[in-house]
């Protein structure tokens, strides 16, 4: 009897496929709130790996960031394009993410201190199926900047291949004044690390 007509073999195949799918979902869950990650893309991103999981791109090799817009957690409309001419720190976070809780106080300090220098912070809240949890998180930490609400990660899919690993949460991406991707951190940032990443961009003319 041929394999395609044998119900027992078909059942074995179905079970194997289900197990493989389950393993893939489990792997995604394990990496969903990591403190690091791989580049997740091609080798032409021009990123140069630095210390502490922070990568940079020389000015001549930077790629434009995608257009990012939508509704914020407080129900307003926001477009990152409106910040052109300023340095923009994009932080991808979730209220469910322990490393995000550790990192957020550092982001808040730097955001408050650098705003007058032309630095704008924008959060991208992801995988929070209930916005209430994310709003509560922002109030708890006194977050002074807005966050786009992106529960299923649509905004992350707009980034150029290799510039973002959607499984590494938190991730911070810094755009230069021309709206190009200059820095990427696939790890929680200390206040010192963020200051170090911003310093050369602030010096650019």
C-alpha positions in Angstrom: 0.0 0.0 0.0 1.4 3.4 -0.9 2.3 5.9 1.8 -0.3 8.5 0.6 -3.1 6.0 1.3 -1.9 4.8 4.6 -3.8 6.7 7.4 -1.3 5.7 10.0 1.5 7.4 8.2 -0.6 10.5 7.5 -1.3 10.7 11.3 2.4 10.4 12.1 3.2 13.2 9.6 0.5 15.4 11.2 1.8 14.8 14.7 5.4 15.6 13.5 4.2 18.8 11.8 2.3 19.9 15.0 5.4 19.2 17.1 7.6 21.3 14.8 5.1 24.2 14.8 5.0 24.0 18.6 8.7 24.1 18.8 8.9 27.2 16.6 6.3 29.0 18.8 8.2 28.1 21.9 11.4 29.4 20.4 9.8 32.7 19.6 8.4 32.9 23.1 11.9 32.4 24.6 13.4 35.2 22.6 10.4 37.6 22.9 11.9 39.5 25.8 15.7 39.1 25.4 18.6 41.3 26.4 20.3 40.9 23.1 20.0 39.3 19.7 21.4 38.9 16.3 21.2 41.5 13.6 18.3 39.6 12.0 19.2 40.6 8.4 21.6 41.0 5.6 25.2 42.1 5.8 24.8 45.3 3.9 23.3 47.3 6.9 26.7 49.0 7.5 26.4 48.4 11.3 29.6 48.4 13.2 29.4 46.4 16.4 30.5 48.4 19.4 30.6 47.6 23.1 27.6 46.7 25.2 25.5 45.5 22.3 25.4 48.9 20.6 26.1 49.2 16.9 26.6 52.3 14.9 26.6 53.3 11.2 29.0 55.9 9.7 27.1 58.9 8.3 27.8 58.0 4.7 26.4 54.5 5.0 23.1 55.2 6.8 19.7 54.2 5.5 16.5 56.2 5.8 14.2 55.0 8.5 10.7 54.0 7.4 7.7 56.3 7.8 6.4 55.6 11.3 3.0 57.0 12.3 -0.2 56.1 14.1 -2.1 56.4 17.3 -0.3 56.8 20.6 -1.2 55.2 23.9 -3.0 58.4 24.9 -5.1 58.4 21.7 -3.3 61.1 19.8 -1.9 60.9 16.2 1.9 61.0 15.9 4.3 60.9 12.9 8.0 60.5 13.5 8.5 62.4 10.2 7.4 65.5 12.0 10.7 65.4 14.1 12.9 65.7 11.0 15.8 68.0 11.9 16.0 66.5 15.3 17.7 63.4 16.7 15.1 60.8 17.4 15.5 58.0 19.9 13.0 55.1 19.1 12.6 52.7 22.0 10.7 49.4 21.3 9.2 48.1 24.5 6.4 46.2 26.2 5.0 46.4 29.7 5.4 42.6 30.0 9.2 42.9 29.5 11.4 42.8 32.6 14.5 44.3 30.8 12.2 47.2 29.7 11.4 47.9 33.3 15.1 48.0 34.2 15.9 50.3 31.2 13.1 52.8 31.3 14.3 55.0 34.2 17.5 55.5 32.2 15.6 56.6 29.1 13.5 58.9 31.1 16.5 60.7 32.6 18.2 61.1 29.3 15.0 62.2 27.6 14.4 65.0 30.1 18.0 66.1 30.0 18.5 66.2 26.2 15.2 67.6 25.0 16.6 71.1 24.9 19.5 69.9 22.8 17.1 68.8 20.0 16.7 65.1 21.0 13.2 63.6 20.8 12.2 60.3 22.3 9.4 58.1 20.9 8.4 54.7 22.2 6.9 51.9 20.2 4.8 49.8 22.5 4.4 46.2 21.1 2.8 42.9 22.1 0.6 44.6 24.7 -2.8 43.3 23.8 -4.3 45.6 26.4 -3.2 49.2 26.1 -4.2 49.8 29.7 -1.1 47.8 30.9 1.1 50.0 28.8 -0.4 53.2 30.0 0.0 52.0 33.6 3.6 51.3 32.8 4.2 54.8 31.5 2.6 56.4 34.5 4.6 54.2 36.9 7.9 55.3 35.4 6.9 58.9 34.6 7.6 58.5 30.9 7.6 62.1 29.4 7.5 61.1 25.8 4.8 59.5 23.6 4.6 55.9 22.5 3.0 54.6 19.3 0.7 51.7 20.1 1.8 48.7 17.9 0.4 45.6 19.5 1.1 43.2 16.7 4.4 44.7 15.4 3.3 46.2 12.1 5.5 49.2 12.5 8.6 47.0 13.2 8.0 45.3 9.8 8.6 48.6 8.0 12.2 48.8 9.0 14.8 47.9 6.3 16.0 44.3 6.4 18.8 43.8 8.9 18.2 47.0 10.8 15.9 45.5 13.5 15.4 42.2 15.2 11.7 42.0 16.1 12.5 39.3 18.7 14.9 41.5 20.7 12.8 43.5 23.1 13.8 46.1 24.2 15.5 47.5 21.2 16.6 51.2 20.7 17.2 52.8 17.4 18.5 56.3 17.1 17.9 58.4 14.0 20.1 61.3 12.9 18.7 64.7 12.0 18.1 63.6 8.5 15.9 60.7 9.6 18.5 58.0 8.9 19.3 55.1 11.2 22.6 55.8 13.0 22.5 53.6 16.1 21.0 50.3 17.1 21.0 48.7 20.5 19.5 45.2 20.9 19.9 45.3 24.6 18.7 47.4 27.6 20.7 50.7 27.8 22.2 52.3 30.8 22.1 56.1 31.1 25.9 56.2 30.3 25.5 54.0 27.2 22.7 56.1 25.8 24.7 59.3 26.5 27.7 57.8 24.7 25.5 56.8 21.6 24.0 60.3 21.4 27.2 62.3 21.8 28.6 62.0 18.3 25.2 62.6 16.7 24.8 65.8 18.7 28.2 66.9 17.4 27.2 66.3 13.8 26.4 69.4 11.7 
